[in-house]
């Protein structure tokens, strides 16, 4: 996900009026007017998601479809993930990589009966569409699903809530998807999310989105959640934000995303930037994304310098803030590979003053994905 603000004229999702009716504070986000928080506040929204079920509007994300013979193989030539090996209903997290191994965007691909369904970041979707149009093989059709909305229901009670509306969805495993009928409407339900919690994303026609949102909001376990808590939830979960923790200057290996590159792709290559990525897999990168736990209560924001015990700059914070579930400030960023050891003491240059911190293992809060 990325949070780059869009142009002067902001788009609105099909749920805009629902947010306004709920008293949301609306802000520019990736070219859209989006809710950053509701009256309960970011802290309450965050803790409610960890305890019950938070409802998010993520309709600003790009939804795309690839069809045609060899669509999976064609996409695989643009990403380091194993797309050709996806079974029906299976999902894969991967990245569009540049010719020099940087990350152009991160995305999720799902194998469906009609081809491949892609979800890409809102601020990158125009460039992603252009990238696909330039590089896809002839005979592969790219459709932009601009008429569809996307809702996310996240938290330990999400499965019980959604099962009332999409019977059978609780049987999905993490990173699988399937077609479900919700209120007489065909929807694609995916068991995934961006909070570290168990949860779902539901893609459905935009003209059905508001009614479905209201049905979910009527459930006692559900509260609406804005972008502020979405960011603190994903930070605690150690999940990357595009344009901050990953971008064209970072490789998947540096970013700690090597787990998303299957053995076959590591060995065979055949994707943009493969030479650099294969070299980093074999020899190690020059820098690594790490978790950073500041001492005390002062948060370290993006751009904060990371220093070694001698005062030398060894890296920079890319995401930081207060972690409500973690109970204090948390951050992540990049440091020189030789300084990335878990438990290493470092300093963070906050307001010109070095403050003690420690390199720690990610995530700050354990993931609770449903893996039967």
C-alpha positions in Angstrom: 0.0 0.0 0.0 1.1 3.6 -0.7 -0.1 6.9 0.7 1.1 9.4 -1.9 -1.5 12.1 -2.2 -3.1 12.5 -5.6 -3.9 15.5 -7.8 -6.0 18.5 -6.8 -9.2 16.9 -7.9 -9.8 14.0 -5.5 -11.7 10.8 -6.5 -14.2 9.3 -4.1 -14.9 5.6 -3.5 -18.5 4.2 -3.6 -18.5 4.4 0.2 -17.7 8.1 0.5 -21.2 9.0 1.8 -21.1 6.2 4.3 -17.9 7.7 5.8 -19.3 11.1 5.9 -22.5 9.9 7.6 -20.3 8.2 10.3 -18.5 11.5 11.0 -15.2 10.4 9.5 -12.3 12.9 9.2 -11.5 12.8 5.4 -8.1 13.5 4.0 -6.3 13.3 0.6 -4.8 9.8 0.1 -3.4 8.4 -3.1 -5.6 10.7 -5.2 -8.8 9.9 -3.2 -10.7 11.6 -0.4 -10.5 8.9 2.3 -11.3 8.5 6.0 -8.3 8.8 8.3 -10.3 8.3 11.4 -13.8 8.1 12.8 -15.1 9.8 16.0 -13.9 7.0 18.3 -10.3 7.8 17.3 -7.3 5.9 15.9 -6.4 4.2 19.2 -9.9 2.8 19.7 -10.1 1.7 16.1 -6.8 0.0 16.3 -7.6 -1.9 19.6 -11.0 -2.8 18.3 -9.5 -4.5 15.2 -7.1 -6.5 17.4 -10.0 -7.6 19.7 -13.0 -8.0 17.4 -13.6 -6.9 13.8 -12.6 -3.7 12.0 -14.2 -2.7 8.7 -12.0 -0.8 6.1 -12.8 0.8 2.8 -10.0 -0.2 0.4 -11.8 0.6 -2.8 -9.1 3.0 -3.8 -6.8 0.1 -4.5 -6.4 -1.0 -8.1 -8.3 -4.1 -9.2 -7.2 -5.7 -12.5 -7.8 -8.9 -14.4 -5.6 -10.8 -16.8 -7.1 -13.3 -19.2 -6.0 -15.3 -22.1 -3.9 -18.4 -22.7 -0.6 -18.2 -20.8 -1.7 -15.2 -18.6 0.1 -16.6 -15.5 3.3 -17.2 -17.4 3.1 -13.7 -18.9 2.7 -12.1 -15.5 5.5 -14.3 -14.1 7.9 -12.7 -16.5 7.3 -9.4 -14.7 7.5 -10.5 -11.1 9.8 -12.8 -9.0 6.9 -14.8 -7.5 5.7 -18.2 -8.6 2.6 -17.3 -10.6 2.5 -20.2 -13.0 2.3 -22.6 -10.1 -0.8 -21.0 -8.5 -3.6 -23.5 -8.0 -7.2 -22.4 -8.6 -8.2 -20.1 -5.7 -4.7 -19.6 -4.5 -3.1 -16.2 -3.9 0.4 -14.9 -4.1 2.1 -11.8 -2.8 4.8 -10.6 -5.1 6.4 -7.4 -6.6 6.8 -5.7 -10.0 10.5 -5.4 -10.3 12.5 -2.9 -12.4 15.3 -4.0 -14.7 17.8 -3.1 -12.0 16.0 -5.1 -9.3 14.1 -2.3 -7.5 10.4 -2.6 -6.5 8.0 -0.7 -8.8 5.0 -1.9 -6.7 3.9 -4.8 -4.6 0.7 -6.7 -5.4 -1.4 -9.8 -4.8 -2.3 -12.1 -7.6 -5.1 -14.6 -7.3 -5.9 -17.5 -9.7 -9.6 -17.5 -10.5 -11.7 -19.4 -12.9 -11.6 -16.5 -15.4 -7.8 -15.9 -15.2 -5.8 -13.8 -12.7 -7.1 -11.2 -10.4 -4.6 -8.5 -9.3 -4.8 -6.0 -6.5 -2.2 -3.2 -6.8 -1.5 0.0 -4.8 -3.7 3.0 -5.4 -0.9 5.5 -6.1 0.8 3.1 -8.4 -2.1 1.7 -10.4 -1.8 4.0 -13.4 1.9 3.2 -13.8 1.2 -0.5 -13.2 -1.4 -0.5 -15.9 1.0 1.2 -18.3 3.7 -1.2 -17.3 1.5 -4.3 -18.0 0.3 -2.9 -21.3 3.9 -2.4 -22.5 5.2 -5.7 -21.4 2.4 -8.3 -21.5 2.5 -10.8 -24.4 0.2 -10.4 -27.3 -3.0 -12.3 -26.7 -3.2 -11.5 -23.0 -6.1 -9.2 -22.1 -5.8 -6.6 -19.3 -9.1 -5.4 -17.8 -9.3 -2.5 -15.2 -12.1 -3.3 -12.8 -12.9 0.3 -12.0 -16.6 -0.6 -11.4 -15.8 -2.8 -8.4 -15.4 -1.8 -4.7 -13.1 -3.5 -2.2 -13.9 -3.9 1.6 -11.6 -5.4 4.2 -12.9 -7.0 7.4 -10.1 -7.7 9.8 -9.8 -9.1 13.3 -10.3 -12.3 15.4 -14.1 -12.1 15.0 -14.1 -11.4 11.2 -14.7 -15.0 10.2 -17.7 -15.4 12.4 -19.2 -12.1 11.1 -18.6 -12.7 7.4 -19.9 -16.3 7.6 -23.3 -14.8 8.4 -23.3 -13.1 5.0 -21.2 -15.4 2.9 -21.8 -18.9 4.2 -18.7 -21.1 3.7 -16.1 -18.3 3.7 -14.9 -19.4 7.1 -13.6 -22.5 5.4 -11.1 -20.5 3.4 -7.4 -20.7 4.4 -5.1 -17.8 4.6 -4.1 -16.6 1.1 -7.0 -18.4 -0.7 -10.0 -17.0 -2.3 -13.3 -18.0 -3.9 -16.6 -16.8 -5.4 -19.4 -16.3 -3.0 -23.0 -15.0 -3.3 -23.6 -12.1 -0.8 -27.2 -10.8 -0.7 -27.8 -12.2 -4.2 -24.6 -10.6 -5.6 -21.6 -12.4 -6.8 -18.4 -11.4 -4.9 -14.8 -12.6 -4.7 -13.9 -13.2 -1.1 -10.2 -13.5 -0.2 -8.7 -14.5 3.2 -6.0 -11.9 3.5 -5.4 -8.4 4.8 -3.0 -5.7 5.9 -3.2 -5.8 9.7 -1.5 -9.1 10.8 -4.9 -10.3 11.9 -7.1 -13.0 10.4 -9.5 -11.3 8.0 -11.0 -11.0 4.5 -11.2 -8.7 1.5 -14.4 -8.7 -0.4 -14.5 -7.5 -4.1 -18.0 -6.7 -5.3 -19.8 -4.4 -7.7 -19.6 -0.7 -6.7 -23.3 -0.2 -6.7 -23.7 -3.0 -4.1 -20.9 -1.7 -1.8 -22.9 0.7 0.4 -25.6 -1.8 1.2 -23.1 -4.4 2.1 -21.1 -1.9 4.2 -24.3 -1.1 6.2 -25.1 -4.8 6.7 -21.6 -5.4 8.2 -21.8 -2.2 10.3 -25.0 -3.5 11.8 -23.1 -6.5 13.3 -22.3 -5.9 17.0 -18.6 -7.0 16.5 -17.9 -4.5 13.7 -16.6 -0.9 13.9 -15.3 1.3 11.0 -11.6 1.8 10.8 -9.7 4.6 8.9 -6.3 5.0 7.4 -4.6 6.1 10.7 -5.3 2.8 12.4 -4.6 0.9 9.2 -1.1 2.3 9.3 -0.5 1.5 13.0 -1.8 -2.0 12.5 0.4 -2.8 9.6 3.4 -1.2 11.2 3.0 -3.4 14.3 2.6 -6.4 11.9 5.9 -5.5 10.2 4.2 -5.0 6.8 5.7 -2.8 4.2 4.2 0.5 3.0 5.0 1.2 -0.7 6.7 4.5 -1.2 8.2 4.3 2.4 9.6 0.9 3.3 9.8 -0.3 -0.3 10.3 1.6 -3.6 12.4 1.6 -6.7 15.6 2.0 -4.7 14.9 -1.2 -2.6 15.1 -4.8 -3.7 12.9 -7.6 -2.4 15.9 -9.1 -0.7 16.9 -5.9 1.1 13.3 -5.5 2.2 13.2 -8.9 3.8 10.8 -10.2 1.2 12.9 -13.0 -0.1 10.3 -15.4 1.3 8.0 -14.4 -1.5 10.5 -15.7 -4.2 10.0 -19.4 -4.8 13.0 -21.7 -5.2 12.3 -22.2 -8.9 12.3 -18.5 -9.5 15.5 -18.0 -7.5 17.3 -20.6 -9.6 15.8 -19.9 -13.0 15.4 -16.1 -12.9 13.6 -14.8 -16.0 12.1 -11.7 -14.4 13.3 -8.0 -14.4 16.3 -7.4 -12.1 17.0 -11.1 -11.7 20.8 -10.7 -11.8 20.9 -8.3 -8.9 18.3 -10.3 -6.9 20.0 -13.6 -7.4 23.3 -12.1 -6.4 21.8 -10.7 -3.2 20.2 -14.0 -2.4 23.5 -15.7 -2.8 25.8 -13.2 -1.1 23.5 -11.1 1.0 22.4 -7.5 0.4 24.4 -4.4 1.6 21.5 -3.3 3.8 18.5 -4.9 5.4 15.1 -3.9 6.6 14.9 -4.3 10.4 12.6 -3.7 13.3 13.7 -0.9 15.7 12.4 -0.6 19.2 13.0 2.8 20.7 13.6 3.1 24.5 11.2 5.4 26.3 8.0 7.0 24.8 9.3 9.2 22.0 8.4 7.9 18.6 10.9 7.9 15.7 9.3 9.1 12.5 10.2 8.4 8.9 13.6 9.9 8.0 15.1 9.6 11.5 18.8 8.6 11.2 19.9 5.4 12.8 23.4 5.6 14.5 25.7 3.0 15.8 27.2 3.2 19.3 30.0 5.4 18.0 27.6 7.9 16.5 28.1 6.9 12.9 25.0 6.9 10.6 24.2 3.3 9.6 20.7 3.7 8.3 17.3 5.4 8.4 13.8 4.9 9.7 11.2 4.3 7.0 8.1 3.9 9.1 7.6 4.8 12.8 5.0 5.7 15.3 3.2 4.5 18.4 2.1 0.9 18.6 -1.1 0.6 20.7 -0.9 -3.2 21.0 2.9 -3.1 21.5 2.4 -0.5 24.2 5.0 2.0 23.0 6.8 3.4 20.0 7.9 1.1 17.2 9.7 1.6 14.0 11.3 -0.1 11.0 13.9 1.0 8.5 17.1 0.0 6.8 20.6 -0.4 8.3 23.8 -1.7 6.9 23.8 -5.4 6.7 26.6 -5.8 9.2 24.6 -3.8 11.8 21.3 -5.8 11.3 21.9 -8.3 14.1 18.9 -8.8 16.4 19.6 -7.3 19.8 22.1 -4.8 18.6 22.0 -1.4 20.5 21.6 1.7 18.2 20.6 5.3 18.6 17.9 7.3 16.9 18.6 10.9 16.1 15.3 12.4 17.4 15.1 16.3 17.3 18.9 16.4 17.1 19.4 14.2 20.2 20.5 10.6 20.0 18.1 8.3 21.9 18.7 4.6 22.6 17.0 1.9 20.7 17.5 -1.8 19.8 17.4 -3.8 16.6 14.6 -6.3 17.0 12.9 -9.1 15.1 9.7 -8.3 13.1 6.8 -8.3 13.6 6.2 -6.4 16.8 2.8 -8.1 17.3 2.5 -11.8 16.2 0.5 -12.6 13.1 -2.8 -14.5 13.6 -3.5 -15.6 10.1 -5.8 -18.6 9.7 -3.6 -21.6 8.7 -5.7 -24.8 9.2 
